Amino acid sequence: MAQLKTGEITINGKRVITAGLSSYTRGREIALSLNSWIEAGTFLLTEPVAPLPASDSGYRFKPLKERPWEGLQEAV
């Protein structure tokens, strides 16, 4: 993780530039807020809006087609 925060990593001897997808500082701030709410008992979950369909309901989920990811090869 420390290597990612530097802005570059080394893969197979090649230098690859990295960038964060979100703010580490902001994420930490949110996590600390949630932690304090949970500890204080003020972070409450709601009741379920609707139950998930049972296996005998006749509802079928559509599987997601997986494709090989070629982005890693391009970055290296």
C-alpha positions, -999 to 999 in steps of 0.1 A, spaced: 0 0 0 28 24 8 42 19 -27 8 28 -43 7 61 -23 41 72 -38 25 76 -72 44 48 -89 50 11 -86 74 -13 -102 59 -43 -121 83 -68 -138 111 -41 -136 90 -14 -153 79 18 -136 41 23 -137 25 56 -127 -4 52 -102 -32 74 -91 -58 70 -63 -94 64 -72 -106 82 -41 -92 105 -14 -75 85 14 -79 114 37 -116 118 30 -122 81 33 -105 80 67 -126 110 78 -158 92 68 -146 59 85 -139 78 118 -174 94 116 -191 61 111 -171 45 138 -181 72 163 -218 69 153 -217 31 157 -201 34 191 -226 60 202 -255 39 190 -268 66 167 -260 47 134 -291 26 130 -301 4 101 -336 4 87 -360 -25 83 -357 -43 50 -377 -26 22 -385 -60 5 -374 -96 10 -351 -112 -15 -369 -136 -39 -369 -172 -27 -355 -200 -49 -390 -212 -57 -403 -178 -67 -396 -184 -104 -374 -153 -106 -341 -159 -123 -311 -137 -122 -292 -130 -154 -255 -140 -150 -229 -114 -159 -207 -124 -188 -171 -123 -178 -145 -111 -203 -108 -114 -200 -93 -81 -187 -65 -69 -209 -58 -36 -191 -31 -50 -169 -11 -61 -200 -14 -26 -214 -1 -9 -182 30 -31 -180 
